[in-house]
Amino acid sequence: MFELLVYLFENYIEVQVRADEKTVAKELSAAGFDSDDINRAFSWFNSLEVLSASDMAADSAGCRIYAEEETKKIGHECLSFLMFLEQAGVLNPQEREVVIDRLLALPEMEVNLEQTKWISLMVLWRHGKAKDYLFVEDALFNNSHPTIH
């Protein structure tokens, strides 16, 4: 389903194509995507919209302790990436929680760094943080490694 989320994001959401779900579902089905995955992807994006619009209480001075379920599914590399984004001021605590929620909503048993970057990108885009969105987009697509001087 993750590939479908990326496809929807790149082809419909990011470019702000406003088509109804039935039309998009037909196009996705014609492109070879499974109807169950299509429905799950629509539900996933609808939940992202609801979470992004809600006023979640997240204390910026607090310390986030991850549950065992979260660390098993998300993993230390991905959690370190999220911490990096938060410490760099790219993600705020509320956005971090939305990213975590959306990662946990993926059907995979474990998520990888690429998935974490994409989900972070989608959340930042949804929150209207274009500048920060470009930072994550660069981290996602840039294959070179930074040089430490």
N, C-alpha and C positions, 0 to 999 in steps of 0.2 A: 504494500500500500504506500510505502514511503515514496517510491518513484512516481506514483500518481499524485501525491501531494506536491512534489516538486514540479511536475508537469502542469498542474492546475495553477500553482503560484506563478510560474514563468509565463504561461500562455493566457491566463484569464485575470488573475488577481493583481499581479504586479503592474500589468498594462491597463488595468481598470476596465476590462471588457465586461459590460453589464449584459449578460445573457441569462435567461431563466434556467433553473436547474434541469428541467426536462430537455431543453435544447443541448445544454452542455453534456448531460448524461448520454444523449444519443451520439453526440460527436465522440465522446470518450469510448463508448461501446464500439463504435465504428473503427476507432483507433486500436481496438483490441483489449481494452481494459475490462476486467471482470465487473459485473454489476454490483456484487457485494462490496468490492473494494471501492467502487464509485460512491455507493451510499455511505460507507464508512468515512471516506474522504470528505464528503459534504458535511457529515456530522462533525468531523474533526475541525473543519474550518468554521462551522457555526459555533462550536464551543470556543474556539479561539476568539471569535468576535465577541461573544458574551463575556468571556474572561477579561478581555481587553477593555471592555466598557465598564466592568464592575470596579468598585472602589475597594480593592483588597487592602487590608491593613498589613503593612510590612514595615517594620521598624528599621530604618537605615542605620541605627546605632547598634542594633542587635547582632547576634551571631547565629547563623543558620546551622542547625544540626540536622544532618540527613538521616532519614530512617533507613533501616537495613534494606528494605524493598527498593528504595531509591538508589542506594549505592550499588546494589546488585545489578539493577537494570541500566543505570546511567554510567556507572564506572568512574574510576578516579581520574582518568584522562579527560573525560567530558566534564566532570565536576570542576577540575582544575581550570578548564577553558572558561566555564561559567564564572568562576571566581576571578579569573583574569579580566573578563569583560566588566564585571562589577567593580573591581578595583580601579580599572581604567576609566570608570565613569560612563561606560557605554550602556550597561544595563543598570537599572535601579532595582531595588528589592522586589517591587511589584512585578516588573518585567521578568526578573529571574524566576519568580514563582510561576508565572505563566509559561515560561520556557520549560520548567520542570514538569508542570502539569501536562503540557502537550507532548513532551518526551515520554512520560509515563503512559499516555494514551495511545502510543504507537503499539501495534500488535507484536512487534519483535520482542524476544526475551531479553535482549541486550541491545542498546543503541551504541552507535560508534561516533567518532568525532565529526565526521562529515554530516551525519544526521543532526548532531547537536548544533553545528554551524548553520545548517539550513533552517532549523527550527528557530534559532536565535535571530536569523535574518528575517524570517516571516513575522516574528513577534515585534521586532524593531520597526519593520515596515508598517505593520498594523497600528503601532503606536505613533506613527508619523515622525519617526526620528531618522530623517533622510541622511543626515551627516553621519550618524552612527551606523546606519544601515550600510553606507558605502564602506565604512571601516571593516565591517564583518564580511561584506561582499568581497573586499580585497583579500581578507584572510582566507576566504573560502576558495577563491579562484587563483590566487597567487601561489605558484608552485615553488617559488624561491624561498629560501629560509633567511630570516634577518641576520645581519652580521653584527656581532657585538664588538664594539671598539674599546 
